[in-house]
């Protein structure tokens, strides 16, 4: 890795977007800023993971490229996913990371495929690793079938597999079975420390060197930006999480007050537009007055201690707190790279603690 800040990564095209073309410019700028890894999420319509990863590999040849995250694994036959990952790994000379996640039950139901769970993911990853080893696989699980399937190549260095995780059981499973773990957004430092302990302990109990299992914390950021961007980058994203069933896990690990969280969840639901087919932030209100109301409803500590906000140095101190809590990497999220330029410029002053 030749980039100045290999410990930092970032997501491009966060949330629901109508135009994927900015991804190319965002990859180029992230590389210019010295970041180590660009992560690309998927969503039906405008965020096909194969297209975006290929674009990133072509436009940012110095960075690692992470598929973050390939969710709803049953929607793809393992041979297709193994092929995507092997092709990307060879095209990038080993700079590709395959990120996977639990996915959304709603999307699984829309597609008519099984809902994801840890047992399903474990069987799926086992098939991927067999294929990467050049083996011929015959297996049938969870709606997919492999009948004498093979890639026709053997990868000397299979792509690392990272797992997105928030709950303790998923964190422990990932620590025992994956090469890296991406924590959920909007975690405060104690929550990150708790999560890191679970991952590393599980790795050790599985007979692995805990140092080889990297943990990436996520810093949603809105430093040195105007009110509209702050509300959209931070508040609207937090509102989105309060529409998801997993919010209870986030409230618990951050030690947030459940009663306040319940009030916020109810208010977000009242504002929601619920368009047909909504899978994420499409249903969250984008009206400025609604976002201001939500900002004032959140306890300030929930925003300030769980996101990189304020001026660049305040944001960099939050990032530093995540490393001090045990994170091996920090991934910037929620804002395009032109809006975290000042944060990266401030980082060297805080990099060594």
Buried (B, 14 or more C-beta within 10 A) or exposed (E): EEBBBBBBBBBBBBBBBEEBEBBBBBBBBBBEBBBBBBBBBBBEEBBBBBBBBBBBBEBBEBBBBBBBBBBBBBBBBBBEBBBBBBBBBEBBEBBBBBBBBBBBEBBBEBBEBBBBEBEBBEBBBBBBBBBBEEEEBEBEBBBBEBEEBBBEEEBEEBBBBBBBBBBBEBBBBBBBBBBBBBBBBBBBBBBBBBBBBBBBBBBBEBEBEBEEBBBBBBBBBBBBBEEEBBBBBBBBBBBBBBBEEEBEBBBBBBEBEEEBBEEBBEBBEEBBEEEEEBBBBBBBBBEEEBBEBBBEBBEEEBBBBBBBBBEBBBBBBBBBBBBEBBBBBBBBBBBBBEBBBBBBBBBEEBBEE
